[in-house]
């Protein structure tokens, strides 16, 4: 689908068909960073479009986007990306990943169908979204947010493992917002202190850094740092935590300060972690959590 509509956010990356194993059991769900991010964004009342690749047999995912008010530009492939996520403990930062099939790489031509103020790159493994796509977005004056998971994860056989990212310096020249989790941040920077890791990334070019960790989300702007705690009642929906967080942060950041956007990101992510599916709660629930847990939303610092 080609459109001349201007969106606030474009979510770019492949849908994933997920098998999730944790101490609570095994679940089969429709996943992918774009899935979690786009549903969170549209719940905020913000125009969003998804660019993705998936098998025709999984077209229900596109139908769900449409039903939720999310536009999409899908490319149908022979197979979808199929991922197995194993969480051996209740720590959402500790997991092992494997992939049994992929939907291939998104090309610069596939992103030509959309115009957006910002793009959130949510890929699952290296090669799914490349430097050519990121450069193209930047040249079109679209703000670029990336999740480093799609650049450090490399498929070896069926195992997804973290490997050094040789194109990191070149890629970050075109990136406005960088998101990582605590494990990825330490792997790329050598810093176990997430505050130091955030500064490391900031020194490489991106204006704002978002790092999720088991207790919350850290936002670093170069001048200011905010560490917002998560308040989930349970961790049934921990998969998609970071995707929800960066999607919400970028969506709110278009109209609010980093201080306020970080609170919204923490609150939405807290509620999302209580349910395995993408975020589907009303805004009133988010506002109530902000009121009760984040200084009533009145001290955004």
Steps between C-alpha positions, in 0.01 A plus 500: 500500500644837397377810674568872505378523860745646749530283811651596831684167525595217265589167661739302281594135549378146448208336673606195703303187580607438859521203734565628852617269779525623860448368854128563438486261204501520118300743286468557126442862398531748215808704581758728345617839619276677248198316636554610860613853414222581252219383729637710785532805275149479358358467852650842568292638215802557278501420125729204428585278204682165491744384232555126536556165330304182578345192345158523335372238746560751781293775337284506815771721652439765233125465555556564872698812417218626280236423764703696755541804275859424398588538132751260348724443198560123504717292271383138486774237502530120489528480879478720807781546747447228763661558838529305826558707814602316817489685834651262760429735795280797588776742389382634160859592407605135507382299199620285212372534145482274198357543148374228266411718199519862385298729275813664359625857485304824471625711209512878448232456232264347758515811719427735210129441556486716813567851621553543874644740754689217673586139426552230764721219369397183684679209337564157650843417359786646300426541132126547541533879480832628370700820487356572155149534646617714792698729271201536270274602788751753627544650154122546485519702825316235699619470859647154553469286812665159510490209739850354505362147545458476123865583442682296767294182457650271236346175379742208526319184399174545690656680797487878538816620670648841567803587291701824464330759279766614255276760333399664830710817459384555142135420579471725804585803284146475366323417829313751718376259770666177613333232709669202667437275795752472782658181364542640148634828637770325699587276205552796264663745742676278754326698775290315758388839637208601276563869567853468362372285211246769412773765491713273279220477246428873526862581417458306174230729363139416598339789683295285740567158648235264641617199701253255650603291800319260729384779731413774253617723216790743489484800264814705436494818291861606538402771746241321712443143616172348620466152651132406516395182686257241366198406713349183347268289713641190326738409217268294279575730206869572539571411136458824305602715796769697321300530178206649685732732689683652203181524294327692777802718568540609137127558454478723809836663433363660182288734712644487854831529685733204570395523865131455422554249218708281732217488755248400236737235365550352846129503582381345172774235520405416859143427396603314185716258704186376674367342179666292225326678212589849374389792716124542485407695814307830495688827551317546829691201642831658403399836645391332823836325533688823433286677760558233766864405435684774313461804726145549369656603170559846650876485557646391168862482609 
